[in-house]
Amino acid sequence: MEAYEIRKILVPVDFSPIASNALETAIAMCKRQLSTLTLIYVIENSYLLFPPEAGGAGAEVFPKLQKDANDNLANLCKELRVKHDIVINHIVQAGNPADEICRWALHKKYDLVVMGTHGASGLREFFLGSNAYRVVKNAPCPVMTIPGTQQWLDFKKILFPIRMVPHALDKYEYVRPIIRKNSSTLLVAGIVKKNDTGDFIEMKKLVDTVRNRITEDDVECNSEVHNCENVAREVLDIANAVKTDLIVITATLDNSLKDFFLGPYTQDIVNHAKVPVLSIRPQQGIDPNVEMESITSTSLPLQPWALS
């Protein structure tokens, strides 16, 4: 693959504290990576389908909603442009929020999506919180989810867990720009299930290979191998113990369900991590004939007026 660079970052905003917190992370990354930043605000189409007496806005109110959103984002972009000296623009789009984020990420070839996450419990835990779930599942680029618990402006300690799954090492190329710009230290943690002696030996070899590859980049790197009952829980426990600033995971899909659900490993980590998580899908990208079908069939056309 070509060397991955973070040149264009897309940030969903809804003016909530959690979204604003993720925006601060994205701004800090833009300044380090010399990236351009785009804010996207999505007016939910379900809100437009119902008249005001039914709790919606009604289609006739859409022009005002669109104008207000454009005005608010234009003012925010102007303020951030002056304050941080960054290149920033914005998009206003009607549709399903997660679907529009993915469509614009694909349409404009963004390198990274940075978005806030609420965490989840119960049924919301299973579905990863619908917007974050759909974005991590469908985005054509890596997705960084930012918990709203505190501000994350740099990443000095990065946890790099490895499992015995295909393409587990691909994610290193995606995290290299972050490591370089943050002067990060990396902990490579091989994770295998208990009593899998063969996997433990193979994992030890794999971890050594990865560590040697990383140290060739003059990156400070430590490594270890863990036996555990629950892989996701072990990753989270390691992250808490070493006080990491970022977890980098391979976001695998559950093929037994025709790729409809993210694997429980991905769900558990994104839902419960107390620190940002960078989710990278193997062979990152979208088959436009498959996964994007459900998105384009329910969304409004990309609007030429939306990008400013």
Salt bridges, closest charged atoms under 4 A:
GLU5 OE2 - ARG7 NH2 3.29
ASP68 OD2 - LYS64 NZ 2.70
ASP71 OD2 - LYS67 NZ 2.70
ASP99 OD1 - ARG134 NH2 2.47
GLU100 OE1 - ARG103 NH2 2.92
GLU125 OE2 - HIS272 NE2 2.98
ASP170 OD2 - HIS167 ND1 3.27
GLU173 OE1 - ARG176 NH1 2.98
GLU173 OE2 - ARG213 NH2 3.39
GLU202 OE2 - LYS205 NZ 3.68
ASP208 OD2 - LYS204 NZ 3.10
ASP208 OD1 - ARG211 NH1 3.11
ASP217 OD2 - ARG176 NE 3.05
ASP217 OD1 - ARG213 NH1 3.33
GLU224 OE2 - HIS226 NE2 2.68
GLU234 OE2 - HIS226 ND1 3.05
ASP237 OD1 - ARG233 NH1 3.89
GLU291 OE2 - ARG281 NH2 3.07
